[in-house]
Amino acid sequence: MEIADSGGNVVVQVITSPGCAWTASSPVSWALLQGAASGSGTGTVVLNVSPNASTAARNALVTVAGQVFS
């Protein structure tokens, strides 16, 4: 997924069976999870990406419910 230089939020819907546990994580300080980083059953993960003041592109691999997003 691509985010503008101005930053923004990415919303990921986790859809799974009731009682199925999941987690979300981000390895970088400029892409932080808002709210719960784990849950059980269906839920929502919001990733807040800070503005990029540099001219260099940024990349990160964020994991949500075992799925990796770039």
C-alpha positions in Angstrom: 0.0 0.0 0.0 1.2 3.5 -0.6 0.7 6.5 1.7 1.2 10.2 0.7 4.2 12.1 2.0 1.8 14.0 4.2 1.1 10.8 6.1 -2.3 9.4 7.0 -4.2 6.4 8.4 -4.5 2.9 7.0 -7.4 0.8 8.2 -7.3 -3.0 8.0 -10.3 -5.1 8.8 -9.5 -8.4 10.4 -12.2 -10.9 9.7 -11.9 -14.2 11.4 -13.9 -16.8 13.4 -15.1 -15.8 16.9 -12.5 -16.6 19.5 -9.7 -16.7 17.0 -6.9 -14.5 18.4 -4.8 -12.1 16.3 -2.1 -9.5 16.7 -0.7 -6.6 14.7 2.8 -5.1 14.8 4.9 -2.4 13.2 8.7 -2.4 13.3 9.1 1.4 12.7 8.4 4.4 14.8 6.8 6.4 12.0 4.0 3.9 11.5 2.2 3.4 14.8 -0.8 1.3 15.7 -3.7 3.2 17.1 -5.9 1.4 19.6 -5.7 -2.3 20.1 -2.8 -4.2 18.7 -4.5 -7.5 19.3 -7.9 -9.0 19.5 -10.1 -12.0 19.2 -12.6 -12.5 16.3 -13.4 -9.8 13.9 -11.7 -6.4 14.5 -10.2 -3.3 13.1 -6.5 -2.2 13.0 -5.6 1.4 12.4 -2.1 2.3 11.4 -1.1 6.0 11.7 1.7 6.9 9.4 3.6 10.1 10.2 4.4 12.7 7.5 7.7 12.0 5.6 9.9 15.2 5.8 12.6 13.5 3.8 12.8 13.1 0.0 13.8 9.4 0.5 11.0 6.8 0.2 10.2 4.8 3.4 9.3 1.1 3.5 8.1 -1.1 6.3 6.6 -4.5 6.7 3.6 -4.4 9.0 2.1 -7.7 10.2 -1.7 -8.0 10.9 -3.2 -11.4 11.8 -0.2 -13.2 10.3 -0.4 -11.3 7.0 2.5 -9.1 6.0 1.7 -5.7 4.3 4.4 -3.5 2.7 
